[in-house]
Amino acid sequence: MVLTDHTMPLSLAIATMKVVPVTADTCDITIAMDFVVKGGPLGWLMGALMMKPLMKGVFKKTSQGLAYYSATGKAVGNGLPSAEELSLVAA
């Protein structure tokens, strides 16, 4: 997907999400994003030092929420379930 309506200082953002079945009860989730931060060299530095770790955290939480919902059928709101609940469904 190409992200076009966002508040981040990006001139381009393309995200890819893939769910691949491994067994009847498990799957691998892959989320990747390529982006270009506005601002030339300073933007590149900000992207490498701030945006990349931030997006990694967001995608980790997204994957955990997807795993939790897939295993339990319970919707995930603004906050993730407890670490104990997540450990039962996500590796």
ZATOR-669202 format. One line per field, with one value per residue: residue number from 1; residue in one letter; chain; y, z, x of N, C-alpha, C in turn. Coordinates in Angstrom, 2 decimals. Example, Ala and Ser with C-alpha at 12.3 -4.5 7.8 and 13.67 -1.06 7.14 Angstrom:
bagu	c(1,2)
dopa	c(A,S)
paba	c(A,A)
nc2	c(-5.69,-2.25)
nc3	c(7.80,7.08)
nc1	c(13.19,12.85)
cac2	c(-4.50,-1.06)
cac3	c(7.80,7.14)
cac1	c(12.30,13.67)
cc2	c(-3.30,0.03)
cc3	c(7.80,7.87)
cc1	c(13.20,12.90)
This chain:
bagu	c(1,2,3,4,5,6,7,8,9,10,11,12,13,14,15,16,17,18,19,20,21,22,23,24,25,26,27,28,29,30,31,32,33,34,35,36,37,38,39,40,41,42,43,44,45,46,47,48,49,50,51,52,53,54,55,56,57,58,59,60,61,62,63,64,65,66,67,68,69,70,71,72,73,74,75,76,77,78,79,80,81,82,83,84,85,86,87,88,89,90,91)
dopa	c(M,V,L,T,D,H,T,M,P,L,S,L,A,I,A,T,M,K,V,V,P,V,T,A,D,T,C,D,I,T,I,A,M,D,F,V,V,K,G,G,P,L,G,W,L,M,G,A,L,M,M,K,P,L,M,K,G,V,F,K,K,T,S,Q,G,L,A,Y,Y,S,A,T,G,K,A,V,G,N,G,L,P,S,A,E,E,L,S,L,V,A,A)
paba	c(A,A,A,A,A,A,A,A,A,A,A,A,A,A,A,A,A,A,A,A,A,A,A,A,A,A,A,A,A,A,A,A,A,A,A,A,A,A,A,A,A,A,A,A,A,A,A,A,A,A,A,A,A,A,A,A,A,A,A,A,A,A,A,A,A,A,A,A,A,A,A,A,A,A,A,A,A,A,A,A,A,A,A,A,A,A,A,A,A,A,A)
nc2	c(-1.16,2.27,5.02,7.95,9.90,11.28,12.45,12.43,13.51,12.76,12.24,10.12,6.95,3.54,0.64,-2.85,-5.73,-9.07,-12.25,-15.49,-18.81,-21.34,-23.71,-25.56,-24.15,-21.97,-19.01,-16.89,-13.49,-10.70,-7.43,-4.64,-1.53,1.07,4.28,7.81,10.51,13.91,16.76,16.49,15.77,16.09,15.14,12.48,11.61,11.95,10.09,7.69,7.63,8.18,7.71,5.08,3.28,3.95,3.16,0.44,-0.38,0.22,-1.56,-3.99,-4.02,-3.99,-6.50,-8.18,-7.55,-8.45,-11.20,-11.82,-11.20,-13.02,-15.47,-15.35,-14.03,-11.74,-8.28,-5.83,-2.88,0.46,-0.14,-2.78,-6.19,-7.66,-8.60,-11.23,-12.35,-11.99,-13.64,-16.14,-16.39,-15.32,-15.67)
nc3	c(0.00,-0.62,1.27,1.60,2.89,5.58,8.64,9.01,8.41,5.62,2.27,0.68,1.17,1.40,2.26,3.02,3.71,4.79,5.27,5.90,5.81,8.01,9.45,10.16,12.34,12.69,11.54,9.62,9.98,8.06,7.93,6.17,5.41,3.24,3.15,2.49,4.01,4.34,3.80,2.94,3.57,6.39,6.88,6.08,8.09,10.35,9.68,9.80,12.47,14.08,12.88,11.75,14.03,15.45,13.67,13.55,16.12,16.05,14.06,15.26,17.41,15.93,14.64,16.89,17.86,15.72,15.82,18.34,17.98,15.93,17.22,19.40,18.71,19.87,19.74,19.43,21.03,21.60,23.22,23.73,24.73,27.94,28.63,29.43,28.34,25.62,25.34,25.18,22.64,20.71,19.29)
nc1	c(0.83,0.41,1.11,-0.65,-2.21,-1.29,0.26,2.93,6.34,6.94,7.95,7.45,5.96,5.76,4.15,4.25,2.42,2.31,0.90,1.70,0.78,2.02,1.62,-1.42,-2.28,-0.61,1.17,3.37,4.06,4.80,5.86,6.75,8.35,9.12,10.44,10.75,12.09,11.18,13.31,15.95,19.42,19.30,16.75,17.11,18.84,17.17,15.22,16.68,17.54,15.31,12.68,12.77,13.25,10.89,8.81,9.36,8.65,5.89,5.02,5.63,3.83,1.47,1.62,1.52,-1.03,-2.61,-2.02,-3.08,-5.81,-6.42,-6.07,-7.83,-10.18,-10.95,-11.31,-8.74,-8.16,-7.14,-4.97,-2.62,-3.26,-2.30,1.14,1.26,-1.10,-0.52,1.71,0.66,-0.30,1.45,4.68)
cac2	c(0.00,3.54,5.92,9.29,10.83,11.08,13.67,12.25,14.32,11.86,12.55,8.85,5.84,2.34,-0.44,-4.16,-6.65,-10.40,-13.32,-16.75,-19.97,-22.26,-24.95,-25.30,-23.27,-20.90,-18.29,-15.86,-12.16,-9.83,-6.06,-3.87,-0.18,1.93,5.66,8.89,11.62,15.23,17.55,16.22,15.01,16.13,14.23,11.12,11.32,11.81,8.82,6.58,7.63,8.30,7.13,3.64,2.59,4.20,2.32,-0.94,-0.59,0.23,-2.80,-5.09,-4.00,-4.38,-7.95,-8.80,-7.38,-9.36,-12.55,-11.95,-11.25,-14.28,-16.60,-15.25,-13.41,-10.52,-7.09,-5.09,-1.44,1.36,-0.73,-4.22,-7.00,-7.81,-9.43,-12.62,-12.77,-12.07,-14.77,-17.36,-16.45,-14.83,-16.09)
cac3	c(0.00,-0.65,2.24,1.04,3.79,6.88,9.21,9.16,7.46,4.59,0.88,0.10,2.11,0.83,3.24,2.54,4.78,4.25,6.23,5.22,6.67,8.26,9.75,10.26,13.47,12.81,10.33,9.75,9.59,7.65,7.63,5.76,4.95,2.66,3.20,2.26,4.90,3.79,4.45,2.45,4.45,7.76,6.88,6.04,9.43,11.21,9.33,10.28,13.93,14.80,12.22,11.58,15.28,15.76,12.81,13.96,17.29,15.62,13.33,16.22,18.11,14.95,14.49,18.12,17.89,14.72,16.35,19.45,17.41,15.17,18.15,20.39,18.17,20.64,19.10,20.16,20.93,21.58,23.94,23.57,25.93,28.80,28.11,29.71,27.33,24.32,25.31,24.87,21.22,19.80,19.62)
cac1	c(0.00,1.11,0.51,-0.72,-2.87,-0.68,0.84,4.37,7.11,7.45,7.60,7.01,5.89,5.13,4.17,3.84,2.06,2.11,0.64,1.97,0.51,3.12,0.89,-2.85,-2.54,0.38,1.56,4.40,3.59,5.88,5.46,7.93,8.02,10.15,9.98,11.70,11.75,11.42,14.35,17.29,20.31,18.78,15.61,17.64,19.34,16.01,14.60,17.50,17.68,14.04,11.51,12.91,12.92,9.48,7.98,9.60,7.80,4.49,4.74,5.67,2.55,0.45,1.72,1.03,-2.47,-3.17,-1.90,-4.03,-7.16,-6.56,-6.14,-8.91,-11.39,-11.22,-10.76,-7.71,-8.44,-5.99,-3.85,-2.47,-3.49,-1.12,2.23,0.90,-2.07,0.17,2.65,-0.10,-0.67,2.50,6.05)
cc2	c(1.23,4.48,7.33,10.31,10.60,12.39,13.55,13.08,13.46,12.34,11.31,7.78,4.69,1.22,-1.72,-5.04,-8.00,-11.38,-14.63,-17.91,-20.85,-23.65,-24.61,-24.28,-22.09,-20.22,-17.35,-14.56,-11.33,-8.46,-5.29,-2.50,0.50,3.34,6.62,10.06,12.92,15.88,17.22,15.42,14.98,15.18,12.78,10.70,11.11,10.47,7.63,6.48,7.62,7.51,5.61,2.88,2.77,3.27,0.84,-1.28,-0.65,-1.08,-4.01,-5.16,-4.41,-5.89,-8.68,-8.69,-8.29,-10.80,-12.78,-12.07,-12.57,-15.48,-16.57,-14.75,-12.14,-9.34,-6.42,-3.62,-0.63,0.79,-2.22,-4.94,-7.13,-8.72,-10.91,-13.15,-12.92,-13.28,-16.08,-17.50,-16.05,-15.28,-14.91)
cc3	c(0.00,0.31,1.68,1.99,5.20,7.36,9.39,8.11,6.37,3.22,0.16,1.17,1.46,1.84,2.60,3.74,4.16,5.41,5.47,6.18,6.79,8.53,9.80,11.35,13.59,11.47,10.65,9.23,9.24,7.32,7.31,5.27,4.41,2.70,2.93,3.11,4.19,4.49,4.03,3.42,5.92,7.90,6.85,7.42,10.42,10.93,9.90,11.80,14.69,14.16,12.11,12.88,15.69,14.96,13.17,15.17,16.94,14.92,14.25,16.96,17.18,14.77,15.71,18.23,16.91,15.22,17.46,18.92,16.68,16.09,19.04,19.83,18.90,19.98,20.02,19.94,20.85,22.29,23.72,24.85,26.74,28.15,28.32,28.68,25.96,24.24,24.97,23.38,20.25,20.26,19.59)
cc1	c(0.88,0.38,0.53,-1.32,-2.36,-0.08,2.35,5.11,7.77,7.04,7.10,7.00,5.12,5.29,3.67,3.55,1.76,1.90,0.77,1.69,1.76,2.56,-0.59,-3.16,-1.58,0.62,2.70,3.83,4.82,5.30,6.74,7.48,9.26,9.62,11.12,11.22,12.08,12.61,15.77,18.14,19.84,17.58,16.07,18.13,18.19,15.31,15.36,17.51,16.36,12.90,11.60,12.64,11.45,8.57,8.16,8.73,6.32,4.14,4.79,4.34,1.41,0.44,1.18,-0.49,-3.18,-3.13,-2.92,-5.46,-7.41,-6.75,-7.37,-10.22,-11.77,-10.54,-9.75,-8.00,-7.17,-4.77,-3.81,-2.88,-2.19,-0.09,1.92,-0.09,-1.40,1.08,1.96,-0.37,0.43,3.87,6.99)
